[in-house]
């Protein structure tokens, strides 16, 4: 009861409100951003799942076993089946090789079809697939067969009626086998076609959707039993482009969350120091009344517990409202509705509040035990709050919060190193500047001289404020850099005119003809590459089947037949990392990630089977590949002297805009053996994720900077008592309001300008680390930050400082002296 009474009295006097507000700010900031980030990440995954047509997919070369289907049903999962194969489709006068998908009636589990009733139409959404007896064909297939809606085509031994034109088939975009004109039939008609015979090349897919825990349980059960050639697919590993996009989206959003955690730590540190200073006399009085250290600890911890419960309740409520406001403001920008926030994610806000109190409050409160009862008689006496262990506890607490939030150590380590460097730089630069200011202001009589002298007079306090201002400016500049530079760099990696169609099975004599057609339509064409099929069968003389058993994860190089090519020079999106590459090099070049997966190095020998013949080739170079360029790329590049002996077809990629797609498709009808793969949906998906991340970072930036203004105000008010005393003294000695205002402007302006310069430098170094180590982008300089940092620091800190200290100018000297 005593703790409650003391706390109520302090609330009335405003002594404890700063700490409570900082606690609420910490919890609400972290909770709001974490809930919104979780919703946005879930939205990314759901959108990516539409490319799989499910949450998870098991792909196999054998029919789906009843055991796998039954176990999925036991886990409460929704299931669907899809069987993909190549088959000739016949009309009255024509025939065409097509990629046919036989799907169950509940396919897709995620996403929807895009169909149209006009050839080469834009399409409209349809949730269900074809019924038995129907077939949906792509506009390209319809053009090649010269058929339309209502006509009958034959697939194997069954006649099917064309009901719609297929614009988009969910789940087919990421398939490298979907290069022929597409068609979709009902799964009930598959057996009637009689096209699937022993030895047929067929891909079977079991699609799963449902609760995440059930999906994880199914993954745990099925993955150990996967046989050779079987794959477990998720929205993140379903394709190179989507995987990269989601990972980078998470990195951007985790960065924003990490900055929020740092802001929370700064707010708690400021509030804690002020809280302790205001308790000095109170603890001294309690000691004079005979209170033991145990009793004092009970009082202080009880008050902290009450503050924690109140602050947590208000902070969680505000955090929930904040993420709802952010989500509503983004509603018009997002293409999908964000999923609801999960109440289970509130634990991070609670943990943030608890760890903040333990790291930034408890160590300071423990110093109150050293307060002497004589402080009652000598209120000017101070307890020593500065110690290495105190700062170390705060530093460790802040780091642990960031580790918990990001789920890793790399991103928090980069941020903490940057903060440490900033603190060290401030300790050196700030001390030197304040010392110089004191020498230049000996016998100060003007406002700017008084302001510079004040910097040294409150040396430690101003150094701490300089650290706070610098951190806030640094964090703001980092977010601005992420928004304006890193995301721009990312978008630049996937330009607007990135190829959205691949052309396969092009004969050498057709290359020039197709290039001429593209040129007439102003369609850019990538470089043409010859392509020959082959399989890696040996590594340094050992069979790969012996090196990688069925239980092991097969490397990509040996999991299937590969597309092999030759080239006399590296493509623009390839970078030579090791070895030699060129027409005179008699060896093969391996892509970097594939080489890492098999632990390959220069000089190793790969045995490759091509057309029934075996070749032993040394690795003469390792190169990196920019897969996001959407241009043809290969894991293996072989010498022309070997592949030129085999018949090859050519591959390239083109960018077809909406205005030219119909014209190009119609002209390609003259090349019935050429296959086209439309990856436009994949590109749109990646670009959508980039756009959503950009908008999310923009709103998070606004929210964090708004919180930073409040923290800045709190940091100024932390030294307000001393400023009131100095202001009263100056007014008593006859100083005018203009002189005092000028001195405060010089003091805060200098602090803000210095913080801006150091913050810009620290932000530049942090962005360099983020670009190189996190986002894997080329480093660059950001001139805008060197303008925004100092100018914003001077203007914002001066305005907030003058506003927070306005009572120094307005309160009469005698009244101010009585209040101290």
C-alpha positions in Angstrom: 0.0 0.0 0.0 2.9 2.4 0.7 4.3 1.7 -2.7 0.9 2.5 -4.3 0.5 5.7 -2.3 4.0 6.9 -3.2 3.4 6.1 -6.8 0.1 7.9 -6.9 1.7 11.0 -5.3 4.5 10.9 -7.9 2.0 10.6 -10.7 0.2 13.6 -9.4 3.5 15.5 -9.3 4.4 14.2 -12.7 7.6 12.6 -11.5 6.9 9.1 -12.8 5.1 10.1 -16.0 8.3 10.2 -18.0 9.2 6.6 -17.2 5.6 5.4 -17.8 5.4 7.3 -21.1 8.8 5.8 -22.2 7.6 2.3 -21.3 4.3 2.8 -23.2 6.3 4.2 -26.2 8.7 1.2 -26.2 6.0 -1.4 -26.0 3.6 0.3 -28.4 6.3 0.9 -31.0 7.6 -2.6 -31.0 4.1 -4.2 -30.8 2.6 -2.1 -33.6 5.5 -2.6 -36.0 5.8 -6.3 -35.1 2.1 -7.0 -35.6 2.1 -5.1 -38.9 5.3 -6.7 -40.2 3.9 -10.2 -39.3 0.7 -9.4 -41.2 2.6 -8.1 -44.2 5.0 -11.1 -44.2 2.0 -13.5 -44.0 0.5 -11.6 -46.9 3.7 -12.0 -48.9 3.7 -15.8 -48.2 0.0 -16.0 -49.1 0.5 -14.2 -52.4 3.5 -16.4 -53.1 1.4 -19.5 -52.4 -0.8 -18.5 -55.3 2.1 -19.3 -57.6 2.1 -22.8 -56.1 -1.7 -23.0 -56.0 -1.3 -24.3 -52.4 0.6 -23.7 -49.2 2.8 -26.7 -49.8 3.3 -29.2 -52.6 4.9 -32.6 -52.8 6.1 -33.3 -56.4 7.0 -36.7 -57.6 7.5 -38.8 -60.7 5.2 -41.4 -59.3 1.4 -41.2 -58.6 0.4 -39.8 -55.2 0.4 -42.7 -52.6 -2.8 -43.3 -50.6 -0.7 -43.1 -47.4 0.3 -39.6 -48.0 -3.2 -38.5 -48.9 -4.7 -40.2 -45.9 -2.1 -38.6 -43.5 -2.9 -35.2 -44.9 -6.6 -35.7 -44.3 -5.8 -36.9 -40.7 -4.0 -33.6 -40.1 -7.0 -31.7 -41.2 -5.4 -30.4 -44.4 -7.1 -29.6 -47.6 -5.7 -31.6 -50.6 -5.8 -31.5 -54.3 -4.0 -33.4 -57.1 -2.4 -32.3 -60.3 -0.9 -34.4 -63.0 1.2 -32.7 -65.7 2.4 -34.3 -68.9 3.2 -33.5 -72.5 0.8 -34.8 -75.1 -0.3 -34.2 -78.7 -3.6 -32.3 -78.9 -5.5 -32.9 -82.2 -8.1 -30.8 -84.0 -9.7 -31.6 -87.3 -6.8 -30.3 -89.4 -3.9 -29.7 -87.0 -2.0 -31.2 -84.2 0.3 -29.6 -81.6 2.4 -30.8 -78.7 1.0 -29.3 -75.5 1.7 -29.2 -71.8 -1.5 -30.7 -70.3 -2.5 -30.5 -66.6 -5.2 -32.7 -65.2 -6.5 -31.2 -62.0 -9.1 -32.3 -59.4 -12.3 -30.2 -59.0 -11.0 -28.3 -55.9 -7.8 -27.1 -57.6 -6.4 -24.5 -56.9 -6.2 -24.5 -53.1 -4.7 -21.0 -53.2 -5.1 -18.4 -56.0 -7.4 -18.6 -58.9 -7.6 -19.2 -62.7 -7.5 -16.3 -65.1 -9.7 -17.2 -68.2 -11.3 -15.4 -71.0 -13.9 -16.0 -73.7 -11.9 -14.1 -76.4 -8.6 -15.2 -77.8 -5.6 -13.3 -76.4 -7.9 -11.5 -73.9 -6.8 -10.0 -70.6 -8.9 -12.5 -68.7 -11.1 -12.6 -65.6 -10.9 -14.5 -62.4 -12.5 -18.0 -62.0 -12.1 -20.0 -58.8 -12.8 -23.5 -60.1 -11.3 -25.5 -62.9 -12.8 -27.3 -65.9 -15.6 -29.9 -65.5 -15.4 -33.4 -66.8 -15.6 -33.4 -70.6 -14.2 -29.8 -70.9 -10.8 -28.5 -71.8 -9.4 -25.0 -71.3 -6.6 -24.1 -73.8 -4.2 -21.2 -74.0 -4.8 -18.6 -76.8 -1.5 -19.7 -78.3 -2.6 -23.4 -78.5 -6.0 -22.3 -79.9 -4.2 -20.3 -82.6 -1.9 -23.2 -83.5 -4.8 -25.6 -83.7 -7.1 -23.1 -85.4 -10.0 -23.8 -83.0 -12.3 -21.7 -80.8 -14.7 -22.0 -77.9 -17.2 -24.8 -78.5 -14.9 -26.7 -80.8 -13.8 -30.2 -80.0 -10.2 -31.3 -79.7 -8.8 -34.8 -78.9 -6.3 -35.6 -76.2 -5.3 -39.3 -76.5 -8.5 -41.3 -76.7 -11.0 -38.7 -75.4 -12.8 -35.9 -77.1 -13.0 -32.7 -75.1 -15.0 -29.4 -75.7 -13.1 -26.1 -75.4 -15.0 -24.1 -72.8 -12.6 -21.1 -72.1 -9.2 -19.7 -73.1 -6.7 -20.1 -70.4 -4.8 -16.9 -69.5 -3.2 -18.0 -66.2 -3.0 -21.4 -64.6 -2.0 -21.0 -60.9 0.9 -23.3 -60.1 2.3 -23.5 -63.6 4.3 -20.3 -63.6 7.2 -21.7 -61.6 7.4 -24.9 -63.6 10.4 -25.2 -66.0 8.5 -27.9 -67.9 5.6 -25.6 -68.8 7.2 -24.4 -72.0 4.7 -25.8 -74.5 1.3 -24.3 -75.1 -0.9 -25.1 -72.1 -4.2 -26.9 -71.6 -6.1 -27.9 -68.5 -8.5 -30.8 -68.1 -10.5 -32.4 -65.3 -8.6 -35.1 -63.4 -11.6 -37.5 -63.9 -10.8 -37.5 -67.7 -7.1 -38.4 -67.2 -7.6 -42.2 -67.3 -9.9 -41.8 -70.3 -7.1 -40.2 -72.4 -4.9 -43.3 -71.9 -1.8 -41.1 -72.6 -0.1 -41.9 -69.4 1.7 -45.2 -70.0 4.7 -46.9 -68.3 7.8 -44.9 -69.2 5.8 -41.7 -69.8 7.3 -38.5 -68.5 4.7 -37.3 -65.9 4.9 -35.1 -62.9 2.5 -35.8 -60.1 1.7 -33.1 -57.4 0.0 -33.4 -54.1 -1.2 -29.9 -53.1 -1.8 -29.1 -49.4 -3.3 -26.1 -47.6 -4.3 -25.5 -44.1 -3.1 -24.7 -40.6 0.7 -23.9 -40.4 1.2 -26.3 -37.5 -0.4 -29.1 -39.4 1.7 -28.3 -42.5 4.8 -28.4 -40.4 3.8 -31.7 -38.9 3.2 -33.1 -42.4 6.6 -31.8 -43.5 8.3 -33.6 -40.6 6.5 -36.8 -41.5 7.0 -36.8 -45.3 10.4 -35.3 -45.9 12.4 -38.3 -44.4 10.4 -40.6 -46.8 11.0 -38.6 -50.0 12.5 -40.7 -52.7 14.9 -39.8 -55.5 13.3 -37.2 -57.8 10.7 -36.1 -55.2 10.6 -32.6 -53.9 8.9 -30.7 -51.0 7.9 -27.2 -52.2 7.0 -24.2 -50.2 6.1 -20.6 -51.3 9.7 -19.6 -50.5 11.6 -22.3 -52.1 9.3 -22.7 -55.1 11.4 -20.5 -57.3 14.5 -18.4 -57.4 12.8 -15.1 -57.9 10.1 -15.4 -55.3 12.6 -16.8 -52.7 14.9 -13.9 -53.2 12.0 -11.4 -53.1 10.5 -12.7 -49.8 13.9 -13.0 -48.1 14.8 -9.4 -49.0 11.3 -8.2 -48.0 11.8 -9.8 -44.6 15.3 -8.2 -44.3 13.8 -4.7 -45.0 11.0 -5.1 -42.5 13.2 -6.6 -39.9 15.5 -3.7 -40.3 12.6 -1.3 -39.5 11.7 -3.4 -36.5 15.4 -3.4 -35.3 15.4 0.4 -35.4 12.3 0.5 -33.4 13.9 -1.6 -30.7 16.9 0.8 -30.6 14.5 3.7 -30.2 12.8 1.9 -27.3 16.1 1.5 -25.6 17.0 5.1 -26.0 13.6 6.2 -24.6 13.9 3.9 -21.6 17.5 5.1 -20.8 16.4 8.7 -20.8 13.3 8.0 -18.6 15.3 5.8 -16.2 18.0 8.4 -15.5 15.3 11.1 -14.8 13.3 8.7 -12.7 16.3 7.9 -10.5 17.4 11.5 -10.0 13.9 12.4 -8.8 13.9 9.6 -6.3 17.2 10.7 -4.5 15.5 12.7 -1.8 12.6 10.3 -1.4 14.9 7.4 -0.7 17.0 9.4 1.6 13.9 10.4 3.6 12.8 6.8 3.8 16.2 5.8 5.1 16.1 8.4 7.8 12.8 6.9 9.0 14.5 3.5 9.5 13.7 1.7 6.3 16.0 -1.3 5.5 17.5 -1.9 2.1 15.1 -4.9 1.7 12.1 -2.6 2.4 13.4 0.0 -0.1 13.9 -2.8 -2.7 10.3 -4.0 -2.1 9.0 -0.4 -2.5 10.9 0.3 -5.7 10.2 -3.1 -7.3 6.5 -2.9 -6.4 6.3 0.5 -8.1 8.2 -0.9 -11.1 5.8 -3.9 -11.3 2.8 -1.6 -11.2 4.3 0.6 -13.9 5.0 -2.5 -16.0 1.5 -3.7 -15.8 -0.1 -0.3 -16.5 2.5 0.5 -19.2 2.1 -3.0 -20.8 -1.6 -2.8 -20.9 -1.7 0.7 -22.5 1.3 -0.1 -24.8 -0.2 -3.3 -26.2 -3.5 -1.5 -26.8 -1.8 1.4 -28.6 0.4 -1.0 -30.5 -2.7 -2.9 -31.7 -4.3 0.3 -32.8 -1.2 1.5 -34.5 -0.9 -1.6 -36.7 -4.6 -1.3 -37.6 -4.0 2.3 -38.6 -1.0 1.4 -40.7 -2.9 -1.5 -42.3 -5.9 0.8 -43.1 -3.7 3.4 -44.6 -2.1 0.8 -46.9 -5.5 -0.8 -47.8 -5.8 1.2 -51.0 -2.2 0.4 -52.0 -2.2 -3.4 -51.5 -3.6 -5.8 -54.0 -4.8 -8.2 -51.3 -6.4 -7.9 -47.9 -4.0 -8.3 -45.1 -4.7 -11.2 -42.8 -5.8 -10.4 -39.2 -3.2 -9.8 -36.6 -2.5 -12.7 -34.2 -2.8 -12.0 -30.5 0.0 -14.6 -29.9 2.4 -12.0 -31.4 1.9 -9.7 -28.4 4.6 -11.5 -26.5 7.3 -9.5 -28.1 5.9 -6.2 -26.8 5.6 -7.7 -23.3 9.2 -9.0 -23.5 10.4 -5.6 -24.8 8.9 -3.8 -21.8 10.3 -6.4 -19.3 13.8 -6.5 -20.8 13.8 -2.7 -21.0 13.0 -2.3 -17.4 15.6 -4.9 -16.4 18.3 -3.4 -18.6 17.7 0.3 -18.3 15.8 0.7 -15.0 16.9 -1.9 -12.5 20.6 -1.2 -12.7 20.0 2.5 -12.1 17.5 1.9 -9.3 20.1 -0.3 -7.6 22.2 2.9 -7.3 19.6 4.4 -5.0 20.6 1.9 -2.3 23.9 4.0 -2.0 22.0 7.2 -1.3 23.1 8.6 2.0 20.4 9.8 4.5 22.4 13.1 4.6 21.0 13.9 1.2 17.9 15.1 3.1 20.1 17.9 4.6 22.2 18.4 1.5 19.8 17.9 -1.5 22.5 19.0 -3.9 24.4 15.8 -3.2 24.4 13.4 -6.1 24.6 9.6 -6.4 27.1 8.4 -9.0 25.1 6.9 -11.8 27.9 6.5 -14.3 29.8 3.2 -14.4 31.0 0.8 -17.0 28.7 -2.0 -15.7 25.7 0.3 -16.0 26.3 1.1 -19.7 27.3 -2.5 -20.3 24.0 -3.8 -19.0 22.1 -1.3 -21.2 24.1 -2.3 -24.2 23.6 -6.0 -23.6 19.9 -5.5 -23.0 19.4 -3.6 -26.3 21.4 -6.2 -28.2 19.4 -9.1 -26.8 16.1 -7.3 -27.7 17.3 -6.9 -31.3 18.5 -10.6 -31.5 15.1 -11.8 -30.2 13.3 -9.5 -32.7 15.3 -10.4 -35.8 15.9 -14.1 -34.9 19.6 -13.7 -35.8 22.8 -12.0 -34.8 24.1 -10.5 -38.1 21.7 -7.6 -38.4 21.8 -6.7 -34.7 25.6 -6.9 -34.7 25.9 -4.5 -37.6 23.6 -2.0 -35.8 25.4 -2.4 -32.4 28.8 -1.9 -34.0 27.5 1.2 -35.7 26.1 2.5 -32.3 29.3 1.7 -30.5 31.4 3.6 -33.2 29.0 6.5 -32.9 29.3 6.6 -29.1 33.1 6.4 -29.3 33.1 9.2 -32.0 30.9 11.3 -29.8 33.0 10.8 -26.8 36.1 12.0 -28.6 34.7 14.7 -31.0 32.1 16.0 -28.5 34.7 16.4 -25.7 37.1 18.2 -28.0 34.4 20.5 -29.4 33.0 21.4 -26.0 36.5 21.9 -24.6 37.3 24.3 -27.4 34.0 26.1 -26.9 34.9 26.8 -23.3 38.2 28.3 -24.2 36.6 30.5 -26.8 34.0 31.8 -24.4 36.1 33.0 -21.5 34.4 36.0 -20.1 31.3 35.3 -22.1 28.8 38.1 -22.5 27.0 37.3 -25.8 24.3 34.7 -26.4 26.5 32.5 -28.6 29.3 32.6 -26.1 27.0 31.6 -23.2 25.5 28.8 -25.4 28.9 27.3 -26.2 30.0 27.6 -22.6 26.9 25.7 -21.5 28.0 22.8 -23.6 31.1 22.2 -21.5 29.4 23.1 -18.2 27.0 20.2 -18.7 29.6 18.1 -20.3 28.3 14.5 -19.6 24.7 15.5 -19.9 25.3 17.2 -23.3 27.5 14.3 -24.5 24.6 11.9 -23.6 22.1 14.2 -25.4 24.5 14.4 -28.4 24.5 10.6 -28.4 20.7 10.5 -28.3 20.3 13.0 -31.1 22.9 11.3 -33.2 21.3 7.9 -32.8 17.9 9.2 -33.8 19.2 11.1 -36.8 21.3 8.0 -37.8 18.3 5.7 -37.5 16.1 8.1 -39.5 18.8 8.5 -42.2 19.2 4.7 -42.4 15.5 4.3 -43.0 15.5 7.1 -45.6 18.5 5.4 -47.2 16.7 2.1 -47.3 13.6 3.7 -48.8 15.4 5.9 -51.4 18.5 3.9 -52.1 18.4 0.3 -51.2 14.9 -0.3 -52.5 15.7 1.7 -55.6 18.8 -0.5 -56.1 16.7 -3.5 -55.6 14.1 -2.3 -58.1 16.9 -1.5 -60.5 17.9 -5.2 -60.4 14.5 -6.0 -61.9 13.8 -3.3 -64.4 10.4 -2.6 -65.9 11.4 -4.1 -69.2 12.8 -7.3 -67.7 12.1 -10.3 -70.1 8.8 -11.9 -69.4 8.8 -14.7 -71.9 11.3 -17.5 -72.7 11.5 -19.0 -76.2 12.5 -22.7 -76.3 13.0 -25.3 -79.0 14.1 -22.8 -81.6 16.0 -24.3 -84.4 19.1 -22.6 -85.7 17.4 -21.6 -89.0 14.6 -20.0 -87.0 16.7 -17.7 -84.8 17.1 -14.9 -87.3 13.4 -15.1 -88.4 12.1 -14.7 -84.9 14.6 -12.0 -84.2 13.3 -10.1 -87.2 9.7 -10.4 -86.0 10.7 -9.1 -82.6 12.6 -6.2 -84.2 9.6 -5.2 -86.3 7.5 -5.1 -83.2 10.2 -3.3 -81.2 10.5 -6.2 -78.8 13.9 -6.5 -77.1 15.5 -10.0 -77.4 18.2 -11.4 -75.2 21.2 -13.3 -76.5 20.5 -16.6 -78.1 22.0 -19.7 -76.5 22.3 -23.2 -78.0 21.0 -25.8 -75.6 21.8 -29.6 -75.3 20.4 -31.9 -72.6 22.9 -33.8 -70.4 23.3 -35.3 -66.9 26.1 -35.1 -64.3 26.9 -38.7 -63.4 30.4 -38.6 -61.8 32.5 -36.4 -59.6 36.2 -37.0 -59.6 35.7 -40.5 -61.0 33.1 -41.5 -58.5 29.4 -42.1 -59.4 27.2 -39.4 -57.9 24.6 -42.1 -56.9 27.2 -43.5 -54.5 28.2 -40.1 -53.2 24.6 -38.9 -52.5 22.2 -41.6 -51.2 18.4 -41.3 -51.2 18.4 -40.0 -47.6 20.7 -37.1 -48.4 19.6 -33.9 -50.1 20.5 -34.2 -53.7 22.4 -31.2 -55.1 20.7 -29.4 -58.0 23.4 -30.4 -60.4 22.7 -34.1 -60.1 18.9 -34.1 -59.3 17.8 -34.0 -62.9 18.9 -33.7 -66.5 20.5 -30.3 -67.1 20.3 -27.8 -69.9 23.9 -27.4 -71.2 25.2 -24.6 -73.4 28.4 -23.2 -74.8 29.5 -19.6 -75.0 32.8 -17.9 -76.0 32.2 -14.9 -73.6 30.4 -14.3 -70.4 27.0 -12.8 -70.4 26.5 -9.3 -68.8 24.7 -10.9 -65.8 27.6 -13.3 -65.1 30.7 -12.5 -63.2 33.9 -14.6 -63.3 35.0 -15.4 -59.7 37.7 -17.9 -60.2 39.7 -19.5 -63.1 39.6 -18.7 -66.8 36.7 -18.5 -69.3 36.9 -18.2 -73.1 36.9 -20.0 -76.4 40.3 -21.5 -75.8 39.6 -22.9 -72.4 39.1 -26.7 -72.6 36.9 -27.2 -69.5 33.6 -26.3 -68.0 32.3 -23.3 -66.0 30.1 -23.9 -62.9 27.7 -21.5 -61.3 28.8 -20.4 -57.8 25.8 -21.7 -55.7 25.8 -25.0 -57.5 29.6 -25.3 -56.9 29.1 -24.5 -53.2 26.3 -27.1 -52.9 28.6 -29.9 -54.1 31.8 -28.3 -52.6 33.4 -28.1 -56.1 36.6 -26.3 -56.7 38.9 -25.6 -59.7 40.5 -28.7 -61.0 37.7 -31.1 -59.9 36.4 -33.3 -62.7 32.8 -33.8 -63.6 31.5 -36.8 -65.6 28.7 -35.7 -67.9 26.5 -38.1 -70.0 25.3 -36.5 -73.2 23.4 -38.5 -75.8 24.6 -41.8 -74.4 28.3 -40.7 -74.4 30.4 -39.9 -71.3 32.7 -37.0 -71.0 35.2 -36.2 -68.2 35.7 -32.4 -68.0 37.8 -30.4 -65.5 36.3 -27.3 -63.8 38.2 -24.3 -65.2 36.0 -21.5 -63.9 33.4 -20.6 -61.3 31.0 -17.7 -61.9 28.2 -15.9 -60.2 24.8 -15.5 -62.0 22.2 -12.9 -61.5 19.1 -15.1 -61.8 16.8 -12.1 -61.2 17.8 -10.7 -64.6 15.2 -13.1 -66.1 17.6 -13.9 -69.0 18.7 -17.4 -70.0 21.3 -18.7 -67.6 22.9 -22.0 -67.0 24.5 -24.0 -64.2 27.1 -25.5 -66.5 28.8 -24.0 -69.6 30.8 -26.6 -71.7 33.3 -26.2 -74.5 31.8 -25.7 -77.9 34.1 -28.5 -79.3 32.0 -31.1 -77.3 28.4 -29.8 -77.6 28.7 -28.8 -81.3 28.6 -32.5 -82.2 25.0 -32.8 -80.9 21.8 -31.4 -82.3 20.9 -28.3 -80.3 17.9 -26.0 -80.1 18.2 -22.4 -79.1 16.7 -20.4 -76.2 16.3 -16.7 -75.5 14.0 -14.4 -73.6 12.0 -11.4 -74.7 10.0 -8.6 -73.1 6.5 -8.3 -74.6 4.3 -5.4 -73.5 0.5 -5.6 -73.5 0.2 -3.8 -76.8 2.4 -6.3 -78.7 1.5 -9.6 -77.0 -1.4 -10.6 -79.4 0.6 -9.6 -82.5 3.7 -11.5 -81.4 1.6 -14.6 -80.4 -0.1 -14.6 -83.8 3.2 -14.3 -85.7 4.7 -17.1 -83.6 1.9 -19.4 -84.8 4.1 -19.8 -87.9 6.6 -21.6 -85.7 4.5 -24.5 -84.2 7.5 -26.3 -82.8 8.7 -23.3 -80.8 7.7 -23.3 -77.1 7.1 -20.2 -75.0 7.1 -19.9 -71.2 5.3 -16.8 -69.8 7.0 -15.7 -66.6 5.1 -12.4 -66.5 3.1 -13.5 -63.5 6.3 -14.3 -61.6 7.7 -10.8 -62.4 4.5 -9.1 -61.4 4.6 -11.0 -58.1 8.1 -9.9 -57.3 7.4 -6.3 -58.3 4.3 -6.3 -56.1 6.3 -7.4 -53.1 8.9 -4.7 -53.8 6.1 -2.0 -54.0 4.5 -3.2 -50.8 7.8 -3.2 -49.0 8.5 0.3 -50.2 5.1 1.5 -48.9 5.6 -0.3 -45.6 9.1 1.2 -45.1 7.7 4.7 -45.8 5.0 4.3 -43.1 7.3 2.7 -40.6 9.7 5.6 -41.2 7.0 8.1 -40.4 6.0 6.2 -37.3 9.6 5.9 -36.0 10.5 9.5 -36.7 7.3 10.6 -34.9 8.4 8.6 -31.9 11.9 10.1 -32.2 10.4 13.6 -31.8 8.9 12.5 -28.5 12.2 11.0 -27.4 14.0 14.2 -28.3 11.5 16.2 -26.2 12.0 13.8 -23.3 15.8 14.1 -23.5 15.6 17.9 -23.4 13.3 17.8 -20.4 15.7 15.5 -18.6 18.0 18.5 -18.1 15.2 21.0 -17.6 15.7 21.4 -13.9 19.3 22.5 -14.3 18.3 24.8 -17.2 15.6 26.4 -15.1 18.2 27.1 -12.4 20.6 28.7 -14.9 17.9 30.7 -16.5 16.8 32.0 -13.2 20.3 33.1 -12.4 20.8 34.8 -15.7 17.4 36.6 -15.4 18.4 37.7 -11.9 21.7 39.1 -13.2 19.7 41.2 -15.8 19.9 39.0 -18.9 17.1 39.6 -21.4 14.8 37.0 -22.9 16.5 37.5 -26.2 19.9 36.8 -24.8 18.7 33.6 -23.1 16.9 32.5 -26.2 20.0 33.1 -28.3 22.2 31.1 -25.9 19.7 28.2 -26.0 19.5 28.4 -29.8 23.3 28.2 -30.0 23.5 25.3 -27.6 20.8 23.2 -29.2 21.7 24.2 -32.7 25.3 23.2 -32.2 24.2 19.9 -30.6 21.8 19.2 -33.6 24.3 20.2 -36.3 27.1 18.0 -34.7 24.6 15.1 -34.3 23.6 15.5 -37.9 27.1 15.3 -39.2 28.1 12.3 -37.1 24.7 10.7 -37.7 25.2 11.0 -41.5 28.6 9.4 -41.3 27.3 6.6 -39.1 24.3 6.0 -41.4 26.6 5.9 -44.4 28.8 3.2 -42.7 25.7 1.3 -41.6 24.2 1.3 -45.1 27.5 0.1 -46.5 27.3 -2.9 -44.2 23.6 -3.5 -45.0 24.2 -3.2 -48.8 27.2 -5.5 -48.8 26.4 -8.1 -46.1 22.6 -8.2 -45.8 21.1 -7.2 -49.2 24.1 -8.3 -51.3 24.0 -5.1 -53.4 26.9 -3.0 -54.7 27.9 -0.3 -52.2 27.2 3.3 -53.1 27.4 6.8 -51.6 24.3 8.7 -50.5 24.9 12.5 -50.9 21.4 13.4 -49.8 22.1 12.1 -46.2 25.0 14.6 -45.8 22.6 17.4 -46.5 19.6 16.1 -44.6 21.6 15.1 -41.5 23.1 18.4 -40.4 20.2 20.6 -41.6 17.5 18.4 -40.0 19.5 18.1 -36.8 20.0 21.8 -36.5 16.4 22.7 -37.3 14.6 19.9 -35.4 16.7 19.9 -32.2 16.7 23.7 -32.0 12.9 23.9 -32.3 12.3 21.0 -29.8 14.9 22.4 -27.4 13.4 25.9 -27.5 9.9 24.5 -27.1 10.8 22.2 -24.2 12.7 25.0 -22.5 10.3 27.8 -23.1 9.5 28.0 -19.4 13.0 29.3 -18.9 12.0 32.4 -20.8 8.5 33.0 -19.4 8.6 32.3 -15.7 9.6 35.2 -13.5 13.0 34.7 -11.7 11.7 34.8 -8.2 9.0 32.3 -9.0 11.5 30.0 -10.7 13.9 30.2 -7.7 11.0 29.3 -5.3 10.1 26.2 -7.4 13.7 24.8 -7.1 
